Each structure stands twice: as structure tokens, then as C-alpha cells.
Amino acid sequence: QVQLVESGGGLVQPGGSLKLSCLASERIVGNEIMGWYRQIPGKERELVATVTDQRATNYTESVKGRFTISRDNAENAVYLQMNNLQPEDTAVYYCFANSVKWAASMPPRRIQLDYWGQGTQVTVSS
């Protein structure tokens, strides 16, 4: 089974930077998209950034210009460079990756599997 292992979280002052890493235990066959969610206590889970296998990226408005998502296809890794961090960025960050499979049926049925990291805490405070 594919496992995603996250690292890079921690405590940082406002204006500081962190880089989150998410490494897959093995190549993810059929992967199309990887990205990061974050969870703030009492708030709905928020999609922060995504990157496709073609390296197209998308960001939630609040992090545009500050966060950069990237991926390493050879190493099956996704990263999130976070600059100019603010207290409102405090959350548990979860990476994810999809894997497209095809059911052995007629007609074939497309199935997407999702893999999740264990989460890493990012705290922005003075």
C-alpha cells in the first residue's frame, strides 16, 4: 500500500518560512494530482494547493504569492514552500495524492483512490 510521509512542520514567527515535504513510499501508478489540505480546529478543511502530473498548479486565494507547490515525479514527492507565514496559516497540513484505477468491468469503470499523509502541525506565532 502506498504511504505518504510528511515532514517539515513546526513553530515559526510571523513572516517566517517553512517547507513541507511529502514522500510516497513507492511510485504511485496513475497519479494525476497531488496537493495539500489544511485543517484549522473549528473550521472546515481547506484545500491549499494542488499540482498535476503536468505541473499545473492551483492555490487558494489566501496563499497566492506566498506558497509554492512543487513535485518530484521521479521521487514521488510533493512539497509546499511557505513564505511570509501568518498566524492564520496555523493548521495541521495534510498532503494527498490520487491514483486512477480501472475496474475490470464492461464498460470499464474509472475509480480514483486517494492517499493521505499523517499530517504535520504548522504553528505561526510570535
N, C-alpha and C positions, 0 to 999 in steps of 0.2 A: 504494500500500500504506500502511496506517496505521502510523505510527511513534509510539512513546511515548518522550518525552524527560524524563529525571529530573534533578532538581537539589535542592540543599538539604543534602546530606550534609556531614560534616566532623568535626572533633575538638571534643569538648565535655567539660567536667568533670562528674563525678557530681553529679546534682541539676540540671543544666542542661537546656536545651531546644533543640530543632531542629524545623524544619518542612520536610518533604519535599514536593516538588511533582512532579507527573507530568502533562505536557501532551501531548495527542494532536495529531498533525499535521493531522487533519481529523475531522469528525464521524464517530463510529463508529455505523454503521447497525446496529440490532438489539442495541445494547448493553444488557445486563441487570445486569451486576455488574462492579465494579472493586475493586481492592484492592492489598494489599501482602504480599509474602513477604519473608522474610529468610533469609540463608544464613550460618551460622557454620562456619568451617573445621572439618572433622571431625564435623560434626553434620548431621542430616537437615534439609532445607529445611522451614521452618516458616511456616505461614500466620498472618500477624499480624492482619490486619483486612480486612474487606470492607464494601462499601456497594452497595446495589442501586439501580436506577433510581428506586425509590420512597423512597430514602434510609433504608432499614432497614440497621442496622449490626450487625456482629458482631466480637468481639475474642477473641483467645486470652487465656486466664486471666492470664497473666503481665503483660499490659499494660493490663488493665482499670483504669480510673480514672486512668491516666497518658497514654494515647494517645487521640487523637480523629481519626477518619477523616471526611472530608467530600468532596463532589464539586460540581463546577460543570457542570451539564448543557449550558449554553449554550457553554461554552468547552471541553467535553470534557476536563475536568481532574479529577484526584483528588489529595487532599492527605492528609498524615499529620502532625498536630501531636503532637510527642513531648515530654512534660514529665517532670520528675524522672527523667531518664535515669540508668541504672545500667550498670556495666561489662558485665553480662550481656546488655545490649542491643546490644553491639558486633557488627556484622554488615554484610554487603552487603545492601541493601534493594532489592527489585525490585517495581515496580508491574506490574499486569496489567489487562487488560480483555478481555471476551469480545464476540463478535459472532455472533448467531444467524442462520444462513442456512438456506435450504430447497433441497434438491436437486430438480432437475426430474425427478421420478420419480413413478410411480403405485404405491402411495400416496406422497405427498411425504415426504421423509426430512429430519428436523431435524439440522442439522450446526452444531456450535459451533466457532468459530475463536477462538484465543487470541492476544493481542498482549502483548508484554513490553517493559518498559523495559530500558535498558542496565545498570542497577544503579548505586547510589550508596553509597559507604562511609560508615558511621557508626561512629565510634570514641569510646567513653566511657572516659576515663582521667584521672587526676589528674597 
